[in-house]
Amino acid sequence: MAKIFLGILFLSIYSWAGIFYSCAGCHGFDAGKKALGKSKVIKGWSVEKIEHALNGYKNRTYGSYSKKIMYGQVKRLSSKDIKELALMISNFK
């Protein structure tokens, strides 16, 4: 029973980490870097602010110089993915 629980826990953590992996390349593994040396640090943002930004990038209504780069990153994300990613990033302290 414990092995099953640990397996499920591992898969859950892996799927969460996987969703943030492409973000970490520019924003850092704790979201504490300015992406490409230009963006705002997203660490500490609220869930709502992150969701707004990600949905805006997906709809091409948010961002300036990074709009095209971010569209390429978020276009594949579902609404559920965006909510999970926003929750994850908002918990980085």
N, C-alpha and C positions, 0 to 999 in steps of 0.2 A: 504494500500500500504506500509506504514511504517513497519507494522508487517511482511509482506512478505520479505521486504529488510532485516530486523533484523534477521529473520529466516535463510535466505540465508547466511548472514554474520556469524551468529553463527555456522552454519554447515561447512562453509569454515574454520573458525578458529579451530573448533573441529577436522576436518580432518587433518589439518596441525599439530596441537598439537599431535594428535594420532600417526602420522608417527614418531615424535621425541620422544614420550613417552618411548619407549624401550631404546633409546640412553641415555636419561636423568638419568636412574638408575646408570650408571657408569660415564658418562661425566658431569653430573650436568644439572640442568634445564636451565642454560645459556651457556652450553658447556664449562664452565670454570674450570672443574676439570680434573686431570690426571686420566683416567680410570684405576681402580684397582691399583692406586698409581704409575703406570709405564708409561702410554702412554704420548704422547705429548698433551698439551691442544689444542683443535681444535677450540676454540673460536678465531675469527679473521682470520681464513683461508679463502682463496679465493674460489669462486665457483668451479673453475677449479681444485684446489688442493683437495678439498673435493670429487668431482666427481671421480677424478683419484684414490683416496684412496678407495672409496666405490666400484667402479668397479673392482679395483684390488683385494679387499677382496672377492668380488663375484666370480671372476675368479681364485681365489687362487694364485695370482701373487704378492700380496702386503702384507707387514707386517711380523712380526717375531713371538714373543711369543703370540701375540693376533690374529694371523691368523685364528686359528680354532674357537675361540670365535666369531670373527667378521664375519666369513663366515656364521655361524649359524644365525646371526642377519640380514645379507643383502641378503641371498639367496632368500628370498621371495619378495624382492623389484623389481619392474619393473624399466625400464629406466626412465620413467616419475617420479616415486617415488624418485629415486636417484637424479634427477635434482631438484625436489622440496625440498628435504631434504638438498641438498647442498646450495640452495638459502637461505633456512631458517637459517641454521647454519652460513653462511657467513654474515648474517645481525646481529648476536649477537655481541654487542659491549661492 
